[in-house]
Amino acid sequence: HMAINGSKDISLAPSEQIGFEMTLLRMLAFHSDIKTTEKKTPKLAINPKTKATPEDKPPVEPKLKSVKTTKLNTPESTLNINSQQQWEDITKSLKFNTASRMLLKNTLFDNTDNQTLTLNLDEQFSSLLTDNIQRSIQTVLQANFGRLALQINLKKLTTQTLAQKETQANNEKIATMQKNFMKDEGVQKLQETFNAKVDLNSIKEVENV
């Protein structure tokens, strides 16, 4: 539209050149801005993340700490013995420590009266009898037979103790073993061949073979 009107004005200008330039300037001055439409990407409203509500859970019961209860050793029975053999059986079966067991093997049963156990210890083993060992023995006895007092007397014993019986049994075992060894034909042949003698004390039982 503006270019058509400009062609009419060229004839009124002093020259065609001037008229053309005026028309061009007018077109530039009144040129309508080209609206550029921006493609706007619609912004999606982002809802803030909502924490998923956990399903209602049953209340957790507090853990109860287990209380350790110490089981008291209750005596199985009262001490009821009346012979040396019964006392030796007790000496072997109960869990005495080494020192206590060594002492007890050298004792003889005397009597039990009003929950008091009386033992006789061979005088030659008096060094084994200490307050600590006697208390240890009494503790084990009380754990198995209840309230019990222990009396140990030093005496010259004429009857075999458990220790003496075990020593005798061991000596007899060794003597039998030595006798059987000397009867072996192979041993006898070696002695004849080399004119040698076997030292009996060197013949010993080999365990765990």
Protein Blocks (a to p, Z undefined) as FASTA:
>chain_A
ZZmmmmmmmmmpmbfklmmmmmmmmmmmmpccdddddddddddddddddddddddddddd
ddddddddddddddfbdcddfbfklmmmmmmmpccdfklmmmmmmcccfbdeehiacddd
dfklmmmpcfklmmmmmmmmmmmnopadddddddddfbdcfklmmmmmmmmmmmmmmmmm
mmpmklmmmmmmnopacdfklpccdehZZ
